[in-house]
Amino acid sequence: MTSETLDLTRELVDEAFAERVAPDPELLRTCMGCGTCSASCPTGTAMDYTPRQLWRLMDLGLKDEVVRSRTFWLCVTCNACTVRCPRGIPLMETMLALKSYAVQEGLQVPEGLLRLRDTVTANHNISGDPNETRLIWSENLPRIPEGIEAKRGAEVLYFVGCVGAFYPRVYSIPQSFVQILERAGVDFTTLGGEEWCCGYPLYAAGMADRVAEMARHNVERIREMGIKRVVFTCPSCYYAWTHLYPNLVVLDDLQFLHATELMAGLIEGQRLGLGPVERVVTYHDPCDLGRKGGVFDAPRFVLESIPGLELREMANYGENALCCGGGGDVEIAEAEVTGAVAARRLAQAQGTGAGILVSACQQCKRTLAEAARKARVRMRVMDLTELVWRSMQNLEIANARRGFGISNNSQDRPASVREDEGR
């Protein structure tokens, strides 16, 4: 962040700039400069202008100074500023509007975001892999579930998302989730290669105009299969379908659930058998799921349902949770900024004394696990689906041992099992 004095007599003033760009220019002008947004911003210290300063520049009509700033490209879209703003100004949406303006005008758009746009447009995913290989993660399953791809009339469609489908570090999330569904007797399927990127990464890059085509494609494929219920392990996909798609396509007959909500319902319906996991964990609320999606209770209910598990909350949790740094495409624009934000969140997790940091988001897992690796921190980062699947496996092992009359004493367990339990 720089300290600079602007000579307003020499700056070109565009008094209508805020009117053209801001989602709610009148509300933006009510900003009283309290600085709550700047204090809440996880990337604020890396910005050349703090959010508070940026709003003032917009209000003054200093367009050139605003669009030359890197501030809005460092917005992780965590929505903390909007939630805490005493005036109720849609600040995250204003950051996104500035990105959109820069894209439309061709003004200093980070090269990585332009590549992202081209990759998604050409391949229908963020990785650039052949889209027909979206189920590659399922090839390492002990047994590929029947009807996993394009089964018409299934009870539930699992929308996997680009990160879970194509990034090996988090393959274990869809792998765990489909095994949970299968054990619970849920009739499910996926779109397989017909699943397209939900569009959220382009929305976060200021390219929301490109989301409509993806929304129409995904909704049409699901309707063709006669499925009414869609579940997500990716909070960004969940947010796109529940908050962006309603403005683009008709969704009246579809129901959407995050995986944590579905698992909570299965536990309440006694369709999941959970075994002991004798560990201390802490839970990281993903921004897209919690602060932006309103899902706070379901993940905690699931954690509290696992026998032997102790949940310790971090200093900032729930609506006040710190961002992991993995949102807003900031990792693509400036990876070191994402790393610094993740390190701060990891430090909070360490402060709880927990051995496992649990989240409910593929991107959060990737970001926080990388932070732990770089810091050489002995804390395992897991998705909630992985922890639930481990709990279910522990119950099956315990039942099998009882059936053979084998003691459940930890010293009697195979070394590989004891080692895994100690992670």
PEDA-V717361 format. One record per run of one state. SS is the DSSP state (alpha for helix, beta for strand, coil for the rest). FROM is the first residue (numbers start at 0). TO is the last residue. If there is no record, write none. Layout:
BEGIN
ss=SS from=FROM to=TO
ss=SS from=FROM to=TO
END
This chain:
BEGIN
ss=coil from=0 to=15
ss=alpha from=16 to=20
ss=coil from=21 to=23
ss=alpha from=24 to=27
ss=coil from=28 to=34
ss=alpha from=35 to=39
ss=coil from=40 to=42
ss=alpha from=43 to=45
ss=coil from=46 to=49
ss=alpha from=50 to=59
ss=coil from=60 to=61
ss=alpha from=62 to=67
ss=coil from=68 to=70
ss=alpha from=71 to=73
ss=coil from=74 to=78
ss=alpha from=79 to=83
ss=coil from=84 to=89
ss=alpha from=90 to=104
ss=coil from=105 to=109
ss=alpha from=110 to=122
ss=coil from=123 to=129
ss=alpha from=130 to=132
ss=coil from=133 to=134
ss=alpha from=135 to=139
ss=coil from=140 to=147
ss=beta from=148 to=148
ss=coil from=149 to=154
ss=beta from=155 to=158
ss=coil from=159 to=160
ss=alpha from=161 to=165
ss=coil from=166 to=166
ss=alpha from=167 to=182
ss=coil from=183 to=186
ss=beta from=187 to=189
ss=coil from=190 to=190
ss=alpha from=191 to=193
ss=coil from=194 to=198
ss=alpha from=199 to=203
ss=coil from=204 to=206
ss=alpha from=207 to=223
ss=coil from=224 to=227
ss=beta from=228 to=231
ss=coil from=232 to=233
ss=alpha from=234 to=246
ss=coil from=247 to=253
ss=beta from=254 to=257
ss=alpha from=258 to=267
ss=coil from=268 to=278
ss=beta from=279 to=282
ss=coil from=283 to=295
ss=alpha from=296 to=303
ss=coil from=304 to=308
ss=beta from=309 to=310
ss=coil from=311 to=316
ss=alpha from=317 to=319
ss=coil from=320 to=328
ss=alpha from=329 to=332
ss=coil from=333 to=333
ss=alpha from=334 to=350
ss=coil from=351 to=354
ss=beta from=355 to=358
ss=coil from=359 to=360
ss=alpha from=361 to=374
ss=coil from=375 to=378
ss=beta from=379 to=382
ss=alpha from=383 to=402
ss=coil from=403 to=408
ss=alpha from=409 to=411
ss=coil from=412 to=413
ss=alpha from=414 to=420
ss=coil from=421 to=422
END
